[in-house]
Amino acid sequence: MSILCVGEMLIDFMPGKEGPQSFIANPGGAPANVAVCIARNGGQAVGIPALPYRAEIDAE
């Protein structure tokens, strides 16, 4: 049995090692976290991520 995880893909910014103003971008979000948890426990997960639309970024 496969479990389908559908939802928004987010980017989590974690502190970097280069100083207080550096960050490392890591993909995440609840649906991705659920899919990883299922796979780590021996299940089969399929994901359909959706990236959020950000007008202020896309307008640049």
Steps between C-alpha positions, in 0.01 A plus 500: 500500500628848411410815688465820296625817672376818333575852612719804506877463490677750721861602549625494860792735564743362757791697652822470299854465630635816334350739755172641630388618155553168316228242441466157341183431300342157564185372327220416740137550587249269665422279196871444431565420866213248501632332184849469650359356824296241308803397292728475805250265661491264202198642319468625146421868461440703186514878513346771284659823622373846410725801528333811644456799271674812631415803288770720656771250399359413157467871410878558523 
